[in-house]
Amino acid sequence: MAGYNLICCVVNMGDASKVCKIAKKYGVKGGTTSIGRGTICNKLMNFLAICEERKEIVTMIVENELASDAIKGIGAEMKFEKPHHGIAFSYSVSEFIGSKNIVNSSGNIAGGKSMYKVIFVIVEKGKAEDVIDAAKAAGSTGGTIINARGAGVHEVQKFFSLEIEPEKEEVMIITKNEDKDRIVNSIREQIKIDEPGNGILYILDVNEVYGLHGTH
């Protein structure tokens, strides 16, 4: 049974539809677009007090045999080799349920060993910038912040499901293998992520990545 990869593209506002059209040419049947913000800063943006860029995040479940050509094609046509045009990366899906599929996949990593990791950190709203600062202190060049909502058991018990769940922020940081531990340790220390209620952090192998320059 064929396995699956998840391709994630982070692009400028308005470019998600272009990504989806390109992906369709490579056999990708659909995707999901969400809104986030990047954390690029330079001297001009600091002067103008603008240090965030609104981003669109496109995620697509793709069969293994299509994933490599699809991500390469997207990267080439979206010109991800140029700074600030976007990034694309993929990682293996261990299980995929939906659209009449129930799949268990070993998800082999292209080239045998992943050179990059993607760090996901989910925290209370307003804490994402602290995560970014902690990561940058350890050498990260930035990340992408995605708005989310939590539905933990403690919130349900407290509010009896009558209130809106607390809003969350999800931070996505791509880093080289050799920098991963340093960044994770900085986040753990500064955010105190190991203490109850302060959030969660998880790390995934990246199969392929395009568009990763000095900044995200």
C-alpha positions in Angstrom: 0.0 0.0 0.0 1.4 3.4 -1.0 2.6 5.7 1.8 2.1 9.4 2.1 4.0 12.6 2.7 2.8 16.0 3.9 4.0 19.0 2.0 3.9 22.3 3.8 4.4 25.6 1.9 4.7 29.0 3.7 4.1 31.8 1.2 3.2 35.4 1.0 -0.4 36.5 1.3 -2.3 35.8 -2.0 0.1 33.1 -3.2 -1.6 30.0 -1.7 -3.9 29.7 -4.8 -0.8 29.7 -7.0 0.7 26.9 -5.0 -2.4 24.8 -5.2 -2.6 25.3 -9.0 1.0 24.2 -9.5 0.6 21.2 -7.1 -2.5 20.1 -9.1 -0.2 19.7 -12.2 1.9 17.2 -10.2 -1.1 15.1 -9.2 -1.9 16.7 -5.8 -5.6 16.5 -5.4 -6.1 19.3 -2.8 -4.9 21.0 0.3 -5.7 23.2 3.2 -4.7 26.9 3.6 -4.4 28.7 6.9 -3.2 32.1 7.9 0.0 32.8 9.9 2.7 35.4 10.2 6.4 35.4 9.6 9.0 37.0 11.8 11.4 38.5 9.4 13.0 41.7 10.6 15.5 44.1 8.9 16.7 47.6 9.4 14.0 49.2 7.2 11.2 47.2 8.8 12.5 48.0 12.3 12.5 51.7 11.3 8.9 51.5 10.1 7.9 49.4 13.2 6.9 46.5 10.9 8.5 43.3 11.9 5.8 40.8 10.9 4.6 39.6 7.5 1.2 37.9 7.0 1.7 34.5 5.5 -0.4 31.7 4.0 0.4 28.1 5.0 -0.6 25.4 2.5 -0.6 21.8 3.6 -1.2 18.9 1.2 -1.2 15.1 1.7 0.6 13.5 -1.2 1.4 10.0 -2.2 5.1 9.2 -1.7 5.8 8.6 -5.4 4.4 12.1 -6.3 5.8 14.1 -3.3 9.4 14.7 -4.6 8.4 15.9 -8.0 5.5 18.0 -6.5 7.7 19.8 -4.0 10.5 20.4 -6.6 8.0 21.7 -9.1 6.4 24.1 -6.5 9.8 25.3 -5.4 10.9 26.0 -9.0 7.7 27.7 -10.2 7.3 29.8 -7.1 11.0 30.8 -7.2 11.7 29.7 -3.7 15.4 29.9 -4.5 15.0 33.7 -4.1 14.8 35.2 -0.6 11.4 36.0 0.8 9.5 34.1 -1.9 8.5 31.3 0.4 9.6 27.9 1.7 8.4 24.3 1.1 9.2 21.2 3.1 7.9 17.7 3.4 7.8 15.0 6.1 6.4 11.5 6.3 2.9 10.7 7.4 2.7 7.6 9.6 -1.1 7.3 9.3 -3.6 9.0 7.0 -7.3 8.6 7.6 -9.8 10.3 5.4 -11.0 10.4 1.8 -11.6 6.7 2.0 -7.9 6.1 3.0 -6.6 4.3 6.0 -2.9 4.1 5.5 0.1 3.1 7.6 3.3 4.4 6.1 6.9 4.0 7.0 7.7 7.1 5.0 11.3 6.7 3.8 13.3 9.9 4.0 14.8 11.0 0.7 18.6 10.5 0.6 18.5 8.2 3.7 18.9 10.8 6.4 17.2 14.1 7.0 19.4 17.2 7.3 16.7 19.4 8.7 14.1 19.3 11.5 10.9 21.2 12.0 10.1 22.3 15.5 6.5 22.9 16.4 5.7 24.8 19.7 2.1 25.3 20.8 1.6 28.0 23.5 -1.0 30.4 24.9 -1.9 33.4 22.7 0.7 36.1 23.2 3.5 33.8 24.0 4.6 33.0 20.4 7.0 35.9 20.2 8.7 34.7 23.4 9.2 31.4 21.6 10.7 33.1 18.6 13.0 35.2 20.8 14.2 32.1 22.6 14.9 30.3 19.3 16.7 33.3 17.9 18.9 33.5 21.0 20.0 30.0 20.2 20.8 30.8 16.5 17.4 30.4 14.7 16.7 32.9 11.9 13.0 33.1 12.6 9.8 31.1 12.2 6.1 31.2 11.3 3.4 31.8 13.8 0.0 30.2 13.2 -3.2 31.1 15.2 -5.0 28.1 16.7 -7.4 27.1 19.3 -7.1 24.6 22.1 -9.6 22.2 23.5 -7.9 20.6 26.4 -9.7 18.6 29.1 -8.9 21.1 31.8 -10.6 23.9 29.8 -13.6 21.7 29.1 -14.0 20.8 32.8 -13.6 24.4 34.0 -16.0 26.0 31.5 -18.4 23.0 30.9 -17.9 23.5 27.2 -19.9 26.8 27.4 -17.0 29.1 26.7 -14.7 29.4 23.7 -11.6 27.5 24.3 -8.5 29.6 25.0 -6.8 30.7 21.8 -3.4 29.2 21.1 -0.5 30.1 18.9 1.6 27.6 17.0 5.2 28.3 16.1 6.9 26.5 13.3 10.7 26.7 13.1 12.8 24.8 10.5 16.4 24.2 11.5 19.5 22.2 10.6 20.0 19.0 12.6 23.1 20.4 14.3 21.2 23.4 15.6 18.1 21.6 16.8 19.2 20.7 20.4 20.5 24.2 21.1 17.2 25.8 19.9 15.0 23.3 21.8 16.9 23.7 25.0 16.7 27.5 24.8 12.9 27.3 24.3 12.6 24.8 27.2 14.6 27.0 29.5 13.0 30.4 28.6 9.4 29.3 28.1 9.6 26.6 30.8 7.8 24.3 28.4 8.2 21.4 30.8 5.9 22.9 33.4 2.2 22.1 33.2 0.1 24.5 31.1 3.0 26.2 29.5 2.6 24.5 26.1 4.0 21.6 24.2 6.9 21.1 21.8 7.4 18.4 19.2 9.9 17.8 16.4 9.6 16.1 13.1 12.1 15.0 10.4 12.1 17.0 7.2 12.4 14.9 4.0 13.1 17.8 1.6 13.2 21.5 1.9 13.2 24.3 -0.6 13.6 28.1 -0.1 15.4 28.0 3.2 17.7 31.0 3.2 19.1 33.1 6.0 15.6 33.9 7.1 12.2 32.2 6.9 
